[in-house]
Each structure stands twice: as C-alpha cells, then as structure tokens.
Amino acid sequence: MAINTNLLRSLPKVDECLKDLEPVLAADIPQVIVKSAIQQCIERQRVRILEGGAGDELSGDEWRQLFLVEIATRVRANFRRVINGTGVVIHTNLGRSLLSKKAAAALVQAGAFYSNLEFDLATGKRGSRYSLVERIICDLTGAEAALVVNNNAAAVLLVLDTLAKGTEVIVSRGQLVEIGGSFRIPDVMAKSGARLVEVGATNRTHLFDYEKAITPETSLLLRVHTSNFRIIGFTSEVPAEEMVALGRRHGLLVMEDLGSGCLVDLSRYGLPREPTVQEIVKAGVDVVTFSGDKLLGGPQAGIIVGRKEVVDRIKKNPLNRALRIDKFTLSSLEMILREYFDTEVALKNIPTLNMLTADPVVIKRRAQALIRRAGRKVEGRCSLSLYATVSRVGGGAMPEYGIPSWAVSLVPHDAGVNNLEKDFRDLPVPLIGRIEDEKYLLDMRTIQEQEIPMVADILIAYFREGSAA
Ligand SMILES: *Cc1c(COP(=O)(O)O)cnc(C)c1O
C-alpha cells in the first residue's frame, strides 16, 4: 500500500495551530492542555493516513473543530458525578455505595479542617487512627477487636500474610472464586505466601474433607463467601459452627471472607438471606473480613473483626501500614456505622440500604413524576412511559438478584436508542440507563428523588434541541 506522502506533508504545525486558535479560546484554558490536545489530534490524523483510512486533506475549519472538541473534553473534570439509571444498586463501576448525608458531611469536614486523626485528645499524645472506629465496630458486630484497611482485598491479603505465611490453608473447592476486578482467592493466597490446599468437590464439601487435609503444616481453615457465583442443586458446604469446632480440636484458626458485610438481615425486606457479620462472629470464627462499600453501604474499606489476640497480631504486621485507610474513609465510615445503632435509621439514611428496600410504590411514583415533568414537553420526539422492570442488587453478595422495580422507558421517534445511550453518556452530568427490548430504560430505583428535576431537564433539553435527529 502506498502511503500518501502529500497528505502527511499537509499535516499542520503545532505552533501555527496554537496561534490560529488563540483568538477563539477562553483565556483561562491552560496552554499545556491546548498544546497537548493539538498534538494528539494531529497524531491521530497521522495514524489514520498511515493506515490508509484518511479521506481528503482537512480544511482549516475542520482542524479547528477537531481541536476545540478535544480541548473541551480535556478542560472538563475527568471524575464526574453521574446519574445512575441502571437499577444496579451496588454498581462497582459507578462508585458502589453512596454515603449518608452525615457521612458525606463528615468527609468534607475531614478534608477542610485539621482533625484528631492520630491525636489522643484525652492525653495530648499520639493516638491511633483505628481507635476512632474500633469500639463502634465491636459493639455492632459483637467482635472483640477490629481493624480497618483500604479494601476487602487488602484485608484478606493482610490476614493471610499475618496468620498463614509459609503454611497451609484449607479451602473448599466450591469457594475458590474470582470476584470482579480479578480478585481470586488462589492468587491472593499465593501473594501472601500461604499454600492453598483445596478440598471437596465443586458442589459439595464435607467436614471430613477438611479433617483429612489437616497436616502439621496447616495453620488456617478458610471460608469464602462465593458472592457473585452460586452453585445450585446438589450442594453442601460446612456450617461455620462445625468448622470452628474442627479448628478448635486441631488448634487451627478459622477465617471467613464474608465479602459484603451485611449488618442487617435483609430477608425481612424481601431480599435473599445473607449471613450477617454478627452471626459469623457469634459462630466463633476467629477472624472475619468484609467490604465497607458493598451491603454495608459505606466508603471503600476492608473491615477485619475477630478475637483480640488474632487482630492484635494483624495490627502489628508491617504490611498494615501500607494498606492503611485515610481520614476521608475513617470520617465517613464512622458516621455510616453510627447509623446502624438503630436499624430503622440505617435503612432510611444509608442510600444503599434505602434503595435496596425501597417500596415499589414509591419507585413507581418517582417514575410517574418524571413522566409528568417531561412527557408532554418531549412529545412528538420521544415517547415516555411507565415500564415494569427488575433492578439488581449488584456487587458482592447476590449481584444478580432481581428486585421488582419501575422504570421510565424512552422510545425516541427519529433516533436509535443506541444514539440516545451514547449522547446521554456525553452530558456534563452523564445519564446512564440501560437498553432493553429497543427501549432506553431509566430504572427509578437508583435515581434519587432530588435528581428527578435534573433528569427531566436533561430529557427536555435533549429533545427540544433535536439532537436526536
Ligand atoms: C467483593 C469481595 C472481595 C473484594 O472486596 P473489595 O472491598 O472490593 O476489595 C473479596 N472477597 C469477597 C468474598 C468479595 O465479595
């Protein structure tokens, strides 16, 4: 293939483009951004020419247009708020959990002011950041001691590194799972220097499987919540109590990676029964780990609870220092935990729990409110209607579990739903819905009451401007 050298030679010079753009650009746009955007546009065109995919030479206006679009995407913040219309409540890609008002306020305070992060106000001496939440976690879970690290993956790594390095850890084959974002128990185990001993079959593991595998090298019996994976049918796993009894008989510790960290029995609200942290602690498991931002509904964190002597050893591990949480996590986590002192308050104030347990009647009313605000104004260009759908719990435990919900369905008259989906993603506050059955759906379970006017305005503006054409 002959490379079009004329086209290559026609590529503009960066300095000339800079001069050309200057009069049309706002003065506060940093030069580095402008220059780098121009370079990237030219580079992209060069690649296109080399690959034979470029058409004719671009005019000055066309270049200017390319530059301006690229500059515009670079001056706006990369990390942005979005509106979650997917109906997936614990949506890892959209930030998992939302904080309660008090937790969000605490986080802002922690950022704007000095704090007693590691300062003991009673003695005036250096304090421990963990002491700020340890008592509360223990009161809520019934555990003797607690520690919080960066996330649950870090918690599992830290516990294994402390308790099982260079020894054998027995795990059921049915629990050797990969949890989203490539967290795999066998890999984490390898990193920690513990040796994995698999027992049982994928669908069934019995107490005698564990017992037979115990050797003088064994240090730990590990239980892992299978979270995003379910084995159904002829299955069996050993209950926590029986494993604890086995561990005691052989002088072995028992650990459970619980994943979601549920503190409230959600089966009372129509969701599947999940073991709560309290139950696992009560069963006598020596050390339990769980996420801060899954069913707990708090900030990203990994919480470790368990027997005091075990947690004390974990606290002393130098690796702990590398995995420690920051003041933003601590401040917001404390406030989220405090909500749990009263279950009703937790269900009301913690958005994750609130959305998961929301009454379909309330969700339906939200959908109707959106249609009332926007329906008439987009008429002729898009049909809005009430649509019965199913939301998903998302991340961690029961990710695929469906909860009946209500959506607003959008059927644009002269554009495909795929265009709609793409255009909504490109808004200053992107609107993220899902496509089902040639309809664009906004599941109102994950759209908050106060976001309804905003969503209505987005729809009205979009269809009024005729961007759908
Ligand atoms: C989600 C999950 C993890 C990882 O937790 P992060 O907080 O995302 O690091 C580990 N184990 C289980 C069982 C999980 O469900």
Ligand as a Chemical Component Dictionary entry (heavy atoms), coordinates in Angstrom:
data_LIG
# 
_chem_comp.id                   LIG 
_chem_comp.type                 NON-POLYMER 
_chem_comp.pdbx_formal_charge   0 
_chem_comp.three_letter_code    LIG 
# 
loop_
_chem_comp_atom.comp_id 
_chem_comp_atom.atom_id 
_chem_comp_atom.alt_atom_id 
_chem_comp_atom.type_symbol 
_chem_comp_atom.charge 
_chem_comp_atom.model_Cartn_x 
_chem_comp_atom.model_Cartn_y 
_chem_comp_atom.model_Cartn_z 
_chem_comp_atom.pdbx_ordinal 
LIG C1 C1 C 0 -16.029 -8.069  46.949 1  
LIG C2 C2 C 0 -15.301 -9.145  47.601 2  
LIG C3 C3 C 0 -13.916 -9.039  47.845 3  
LIG C4 C4 C 0 -13.151 -7.804  47.470 4  
LIG O1 O1 O 0 -13.580 -6.717  48.258 5  
LIG P1 P1 P 0 -13.162 -5.217  47.868 6  
LIG O2 O2 O 0 -13.674 -4.396  49.005 7  
LIG O3 O3 O 0 -13.791 -4.918  46.571 8  
LIG O4 O4 O 0 -11.676 -5.204  47.803 9  
LIG C5 C5 C 0 -13.290 -10.101 48.468 10 
LIG N1 N1 N 0 -13.970 -11.194 48.820 11 
LIG C6 C6 C 0 -15.292 -11.350 48.610 12 
LIG C7 C7 C 0 -15.966 -12.599 49.032 13 
LIG C8 C8 C 0 -16.000 -10.316 47.994 14 
LIG O5 O5 O 0 -17.311 -10.449 47.778 15 
# 
loop_
_chem_comp_bond.comp_id 
_chem_comp_bond.atom_id_1 
_chem_comp_bond.atom_id_2 
_chem_comp_bond.value_order 
_chem_comp_bond.pdbx_ordinal 
LIG C1 C2 SING 1  
LIG C2 C3 SING 2  
LIG C2 C8 DOUB 3  
LIG C3 C4 SING 4  
LIG C3 C5 DOUB 5  
LIG C4 O1 SING 6  
LIG O1 P1 SING 7  
LIG P1 O2 DOUB 8  
LIG P1 O3 SING 9  
LIG P1 O4 SING 10 
LIG C5 N1 SING 11 
LIG N1 C6 DOUB 12 
LIG C6 C7 SING 13 
LIG C6 C8 SING 14 
LIG C8 O5 SING 15 
# 
